[in-house]
Amino acid sequence: MKFAIFSAAFCAALLAGTSAFAQNVDDGVDCRGSCDFPLAAKAGVDSQAIKQAPPGAVNQGAYDMTKWKYGHAFDAPNGTPIWNPVKLKMMQGGKITSVSIAGTDTPAHYCAAANSGVDFIWTEMQHAPGTWMNVAQMWNSCPYAKAVPGSRIPNANEFDEQHAMDMGALWLEVPMVRSVAEAQEAVKWAYYPPMGGRSLGGAPAQYANVPGGYRNTINANLVLTLMIETLDGLRDADKIAALPGVSAVLPPRATWAISAATSRAIPTMSVRSTSCTTPP
């Protein structure tokens, strides 16, 4: 009985401590005893902040996300150069080359390809059965290789885009984009606000000293390419290519042959670079 009572009391204390810790930790920052929250409402009191902003706030009136005015805390310093060599080469009108490596490949094979003279590595995650752990092992084996890391993910989604970007991708390819809505999803999870909705997961170590800082400049340095492979995607091709954040659209020949029931790609389709002349 005494043991049961002690166990119950211990668990209650542990849960209380865990709750307090959770309330004071945000994105890995432990605020116990060191952080101040001057705008927090008192216990049991509704601050009405959803209807009325604090005095001096940039956004006044009732909360409306469609009218939200973003701050400038993460603006890139004026004159910050593009540090992704692939993006820079595209902006200058050059041709870029790559090698495709399966997501199940070995670090040794990946690093050999990354130092072979190509511009970026196409890490295949759409048709390969690898996991992001496999990719992390490859990319972390030679983070300063000549070729920058990149990946083709299965489709536009937060999970895969977040993993690729947090691990250091500077080239991201999203296949099977069938509509403007899917293209918008691809952009949303690839870029930080206000351009997108990417969560802050930390900067890859190899980018710790890039000009302007990783968080403030990755939006301008990412190369996001979308693959238009279906008839419904072709219908919206011009609108997809015009979306801010889309660097290029690609028409894969093999998938077109399946989608259009023809033995060759549609002649009018070609690779189209969109936003690389002006960084987003």
Summary of the structure (lengths in Angstrom):
residues: 280
radius of gyration: 23.4
end to end distance: 66.2
largest distance: 81.4
contacts: 761
relative contact order: 0.10
helix: 35%
strand: 12%
